[in-house]
Amino acid sequence: MDSIVSGVGVLDKSFSVLDAVADRPCSLAELVERTGQSRATVHRIAGALVTHGLLRRTDDGRYALGLHLVALGRSAAEQFPLATAARPTLAELRDTTGESVQLYVRDGEHRVCVAAMESPHGLRTIVPVGAALPMEVGSAGRVLSGGVARNGFVQTVGEREPGVASVSAPVLDGDEIVAAVSVSGPVDRMGRSPGRRHGAAVAAAGRAIGTAMRGGDAVN
């Protein structure tokens, strides 16, 4: 996950420790290596995070994400109804395209994945919920920046990550772009012009999510 600096030192250091174990549990030595902080600082912060349930110790002594984050995540999802409203449409889009699908919202200078469903293929794009990605690259970033083409979608190939293609479309609340729905997958399957294959379906999904968000029937 990209490191975000708030200027509040202890918070930045704490979140760098959490980010370090986001993909797998780490020993204290691995936390020091991943965060670039001193051993004493990491040990102190990790201990405090364990006390608050944001980290836990595994049977072999490594640090892992704490179970209190599960409750916080559930509460965050409940307070963000867009992701819940989008899920049926995202599932349909995933099944129709056979590729991974994501829903992004803008958060400052980043776009954050608030919902995702993975392709059934062994070779697939994986974007975890909560991932903060740059706005400058990728079709979803372009959509959230207002760069939607006349055909209602944006396509990119190898822009954020080599070998990955994506197609994204806006979710509108009136004239305001509130989210971007995206389909992404390997170029070998998506092709060099992924919009030809999936653009219409992604644009229709964006409209359906917008309708569902407003409380209507999610129809294409």
N, C-alpha and C positions, 0 to 999 in steps of 0.2 A: 504494500500500500504506500502511496506517496506520502512523504513526511510533510506535515503542515506546521508552520511555526506561528504561534499566536503572540509571542513576546512575553508570555508568562512562563518563566523558566521551569518551575516545578511541574506545571501541567504539560508542557512540551516534552519534558523528560519522561513523565509518567506515560504519556500516550505513545512515545517511541518504544517503551518497554512492552506495552500492549500490542502494538503493531508487530513487534519482533516475534511474538508467539502466535500471530494470527493464523499462520499456515500449519504450524506444528509446535509441540512442546519444546522448550529449550532448557539447557543447563544454565547455571549462572555464568559460566565461561562463554557460552554461546550468546547470552544476552549482552554481555560486555562487548563481544566482537560485533554483534549486529547493531547495537545502539551507538557504539563509539564513546560511551560514558565510562567513568572509572568504576572499578569493581565495588568500591565502598558505596558509591551513589546508587548503582544498580541494585545492590543487595538491600539497601535501605528502602528504595522505592518499591521493589518487588515485594518486600515484606509488608509494607503498608497496603499494597494492592491486594495481597492475600487476606489481610485483616478485613478489608472491605468487600471481599468476595469477588473482586474483579479478576484476580488470578487465583489459582489453586496449585497445590503440589501433587504431582503424580506419585505412584508407588515407588518409582525409581528416583524421586527427588527433583525431577525437572519441573519447570514452571509451565502451566497451561492456562488457557482462558478460564475464568471462574464462572460458576453456575449463576451467579447473580446477573451476569450479562444476558442470560436467557430471559429472565424476567424483564430486564430493561429493554431488550430487543422486542419482546412481545408488546410491551407498553408503547414503544415507539411506533410499531406497526399499527396499533389500534388508534393512535393519534394521527396517523397519516393515511386517511381513507382512500387516497388515490391508488395506492399499491393494491389494496384489497379489491377495489372496483375493477382494476385492470386484470386481475388474475384469470378470469374465464377467457377473456380475449387473448391474453398471452398464451394460454394453453392451446387455444385453437390455432393461433399463429405458429406455434412450435410444431404442432401436429401437421399443419398444412405445408409448411416449408421443409420440415425435417431438420431445421437448424436451431441453434440456441437463440433465445430471445431475451431482451432486457428492456427495462424501463428506467430512464434517467431523468433526474431533475437537476436544475442548476443550484449550486451552493457556493456563492462567491465566485472565485476563479476556477472552480472545479465543477465537474458533473458527477453526480453520485448515483450509483445503481441502487434503486429502491425495490426492485423486483427482478427476478431472473429465473428462467427455466432452461435446462440444458438439453441439447440435442441427444437423441438416442444413439447417434453414431459414436464409435470409439474415438475417432478423431473429431474433436469439437472445440469450440471456443467456450472458455469458462470465465465468467466475470462474477465474482462473489457479491452478494448483496452487501452494501456498505462501501464498496470500492469507490475511491475518489480518483477520477481520471481527468487529465487535462482537457480544457475546452478547445484548445487550438488544433487538435488532431482527432480524426475519426468522424464518421458521419453524424453521430448523435451530438457531438460537440458543435458541429456546424449548424445543425437544426436548432439547438438551444441558443445559438448566437444569431438566429434569424436568417440564416442563409438557405432557406428552402426554395427549391426550383419550382417552376410552373407546374411540373408534373406531380408535385406534392410530396416528393421524397428527395433524399440526398444519398448518393452512393460514394464509397471510398474503397480503395484497394491498397493494402499494405501501408496505410498512412500511419496508423498508431502502432501496428505490430506487423512485421514482415510475414507474408503468407496468409494474412487474414483479410477478408473482404466483409463489408457491412453495408446495410441499407437502413436508413432511419427516416421517420416521418414525425411530424409534430402532433401533440395532443393539445387541443385548443380549448380555452375557456373564453368564449367570445372571440375577440381578436388576439388574445394573449396566449403565447406559447407557454404552457405550464409544465410540459414534459416532452420527452422524445422516446418513441418506441423504436426498437432496433432489432434487426436480424443479423447475426454474424456467424461466420464459419470459414473454413479453409478455402482459399482461392481455387484450389483444384476442384472443389464441388460447387462453389458459388459462381465461378467464372470471373472474367475480367470486367464484365458489365453486369454486376449482380442486380442492378435495378431492373433490367429486362426480365429477370426471372422472378424477383420477389417484390419489386417496387409497388405494384398495385395492391398486393396483399398487405404490405406494411402500412401503406397510406390508409387502407380501409380499416386496419386495426387501430390506427391513431384516431380516426373518426369515431369508431365504436367505443374506445376508452373514454373519449370526451363525452359521449352520450351517457355512458354508464356513470361517469363522475358527476354528471348533472342530475342523475336519478332517473334517467329514461331507460328505455330498452336499448341494449347494446346491439344495434343492427348495423350491418355494413352498408 
